[in-house]
């Protein structure tokens, strides 16, 4: 029941926020904040529960809830929570709050409807992280799309129509592919056992022939990677991220992209052990390609929001790399990267939004020397630019480092290529700082600095970044059982070169390098 | 005939009697509201006889009619759609006609067309098939041209008439060929021929194809779809809704029974042919809809595509297919009624609100209306939480189960194309509303047609059906499953 509450609180608060618009302009915002705060508390409560049982995530869950829904198709309302979902739900509630704070002053038109959409989208995202019935998963997967589309289409920037269409069409194409794969799995289960079932545990148990597994895996992979995204399915990303209003950009980059990664971790990798080891090099190659491609294009941008968008694409490549590397270390790194990137990108988009709100431009050629104008914003930008480029001591570093360290044993060449991305991240992040905040002031402009609320929020994110950078244990130990379960059956390493890196206890690793910064 | 036959036929007898009574009532006293209520009650009372009739099913009444759960289900669909159309029409007619202009026959024609639809759902014989089709088609002809003060409806009526005639011609020729080969006019008798002989006679095949062409013409399946956009655009909005739902629903009921009884899907050549038509229909409908600037035409082209989706489900064959088709039709009726219902409410005296411009910013001025339209469009596009998603899920599932990979992938590709134009209309609803000053004088007053309680109820009902089936489809699935089982049982009981 508590799992349903997590989903239902934002979903039910959504119409309330819409109606709340009539009472006062701020009512909608406060209702949204309240709902997400309750959700966050609930998730924290779940986190504080005893996890000594070490549920592996596959078949055994920390919390579970199952009710019949459409028995004719063997579909049930089956929710399950393990460490991975828990971490991501915490992230969802937190980034949701950040998104609302970020749009506090930006959104002045149709406030109630805006928050209605935000809450609905977040409810869908939480549902995605919880659903373990494949049909239900798909249901939530789609539920978050329409409000997201409206957020972009109604409150976006100049080319919002184009961007919103592109977003919807791309993600929907991926989704439909996914749907066919899901239905096929259900029917395969029927052919094998005589019973239709969309349940995760049932479908996991299927043994597929290689050709079928290959096709299905590909459909699952594409469905999720479109959301992630990685080349060549990424073309919607820069337009969408750029044209969306700040709050929606935060949710898109911080959460929606994570649902793709979650799908890969939860479904693609464990469900098709027959072919995943053959496919892993290709996926990792795509990941490395995404890292480099995103980084190169980020360097070439003049639009600051586009730069952040491409950098986001680049960082998501690390996740793809980690997910398919097949070592626990890299998988843990990928999860860490999910959290850390969500936080840092959210903050960066918030800052970019603040800049746009003040100067009505996103063109970095018209900026410069803004440090003196908005010192609070500039210092925060510097911090998050550093976080984004992977400065040791901050969350992103842990994620990227673990991914690279963990994948080296599986694919050394690809990993070396990918690590170039970290160097390039330094280039574009610092270039962004230089062109925006340092140098000669373009023209004398005065603008109010960040508001206390916005500054406080960013500060909070910064604290979290430092915390995860210095002491990532809480996150890693929460997701450890789920990641261990992923490694054991699924991925026999093609050539196990360094057994050491696998057997090395994680805790040792952290104590050893955490002391370095 | 014995008592059981009469019980089984109760819905038809009931509606037939009511048609006559309504006619007499109009002759006796012309009063719009009374007749409208009368027509509505006729349908409602006919609905009420359905459970009673169900006690006597499945039953073959004479050689012409088969009343089974399946037929009763479609009757329910036809009748409820008619009731919603009546609800939508009342207000619409009041705006387009002054008093004392004789608008009561509209309801009589509607009831007659519905009666034709009922005949189609139970027919298992070419005679009843043809009679039902003509009754439906001719009534529709007059209905399409009913708003005689406008040019478009007349044009549309003539087009529909020509279409009906050519469809009948194809059908009659096909029937003649089938009769020649089998010596029987019942569907099952026609099917027997193929079971007995080794090779399928060419004329028989031609006959089935011609009958199929006749039905396809009426359904608007590509390449027989040319009339659809013009008629949809020209007809008064509630009648467009009627054509799209009642007429199509009844025809699909007939087609499904025909195909099952004749055993057409057991012949690979026919399956290939139908598959080709399905793909053609999906592609034509969706691609042409992309370029529309007229809401009614857009919905018309989308309906062509939807018949294609339907055909994919149909071609899957077997129990799942019958279920999927029925589910899809019901869902399609709900969402089409929603979309055209909004068009109806939003139309003004000069004509229906057709252009995209008319809908710009509707969400900010009339949120409920826009929400229902958006919901219907999302449902047509097959997005979850709406009934359309479950319908599409059913169609895809049927296709996957039968291993029709090419058709399934065509369906998916087309869904994505379709999404584009639905989104285009939805985004218009949320667009900047036009400044009031830009409207010509006097138009603002016309534009604000308020929704009467009949329309509010109809649209509210449709919207709640779309949502409820989208979230909790199990009851409807069970109902369909039970009904379709009857269809198959009858099919299996062939002597």
Interface residues (C-beta under 8 A of the other chain):
Chain A: X69 X70 X71 X72 X73 X110 X138 X139 X142 X143 X145 X146 X149 X150 X153 X154 X161 X164 X165 X168 X169 X172 X173 X176 X177 X179 X180 X183 X184 X186 X187
Chain B: X364 X378 X383 X384 X385 X389 X393 X396 X397 X400 X401 X408 X412 X415 X416 X419 X420 X423 X424 X427 X430 X472 X473 X474 X477 X478 X481
